[in-house]
């Protein structure tokens, strides 16, 4: 698929088919996603790939927004292994957001649907999956085959002049 088509076709899926995602597709998705850049190439990322019934049950207890997805990525970064900026902040959230975007775009390219989830109980996730305290959860990404069409609001976009200011 052409990049522009992938970007235009991607939307937030909130209803997934029961169909499993093949290991081959998951591997392809992961191979491409790890090409995402990170600040100073530190790559502080850790992503749980939840596919088992037990793992999906646990993540359903931590978020009301799993929507029957057969795969859920828990996108994290290691707070002890990030690029620290001079202003005291670190690049962890940005690095995690970049790879999350790569995951969503490659999933669309492979004919899969995704939804970025930021409504979750981090403490429940930390406990359920034994995440160490240095791991910061940034988002969840539901993944699977869409069982819906894009919501009407998907095509409602500001025009570029409302977002970009040319100086």
Residue pairs with C-beta under 8 A, 6 or more apart in sequence:
1 9
1 108
1 109
6 105
6 108
6 109
7 105
9 108
10 104
10 105
10 108
10 114
11 113
11 150
11 151
11 154
12 114
12 115
12 116
12 151
12 154
13 67
13 69
13 113
13 114
13 115
13 142
13 144
13 146
13 147
13 148
14 65
14 67
14 115
14 148
14 151
15 67
15 68
15 146
15 147
15 148
16 67
16 68
16 69
16 70
16 113
16 142
16 144
16 145
16 146
16 147
17 144
17 145
17 146
17 147
18 68
18 70
19 70
19 144
19 145
20 51
20 70
21 51
21 70
21 71
21 112
21 143
21 144
21 145
25 110
25 112
26 49
26 51
26 71
28 106
28 110
29 103
29 106
29 107
29 110
29 112
29 143
30 49
32 102
32 106
33 99
33 102
33 103
33 106
34 99
35 102
36 95
36 98
36 99
36 101
36 102
37 98
38 44
38 45
38 83
38 91
38 95
38 98
38 99
39 82
39 83
39 91
39 94
39 95
40 83
40 91
42 81
42 82
42 83
42 91
42 95
43 95
44 77
44 78
44 79
44 81
44 82
44 83
44 91
44 92
44 95
45 75
45 76
45 77
45 78
45 95
45 96
45 99
46 76
46 77
46 78
46 135
47 73
47 74
47 75
47 76
47 99
48 55
48 73
48 74
48 76
48 129
49 71
49 73
50 56
50 58
50 59
50 71
50 72
50 73
50 74
51 70
51 71
55 72
55 129
56 66
56 69
56 70
56 72
58 124
58 128
58 129
59 66
59 72
59 74
59 125
59 128
59 140
60 66
61 124
61 128
62 120
62 121
62 124
62 125
62 128
63 117
63 119
63 120
63 121
63 140
64 119
65 115
65 117
65 119
65 120
65 140
65 142
66 72
66 117
66 140
66 142
67 115
67 142
68 144
69 115
69 142
69 143
69 144
70 143
70 144
71 142
71 143
71 144
72 140
72 141
72 142
72 143
73 100
73 103
73 140
73 141
73 143
74 125
74 129
74 137
74 140
75 96
75 99
75 100
75 103
75 137
75 138
75 139
75 140
75 141
76 96
76 131
76 135
76 136
76 137
76 138
77 92
77 93
77 95
77 96
77 135
77 136
77 138
78 92
78 134
78 135
78 136
79 90
79 92
79 134
79 135
79 136
80 134
82 90
82 91
82 92
82 95
83 90
83 91
83 95
84 90
84 91
85 91
92 136
92 138
93 136
93 138
96 136
96 138
96 139
97 138
97 139
100 116
100 138
100 139
100 141
103 114
103 141
103 143
104 114
104 116
104 141
107 113
107 114
107 143
108 114
111 145
112 143
112 144
112 145
112 146
113 143
113 144
113 145
113 146
114 141
114 142
114 143
115 141
115 142
116 139
116 140
116 141
117 139
117 140
117 141
117 142
118 139
118 140
120 137
120 140
122 137
125 131
125 137
126 133
126 135
126 137
131 137
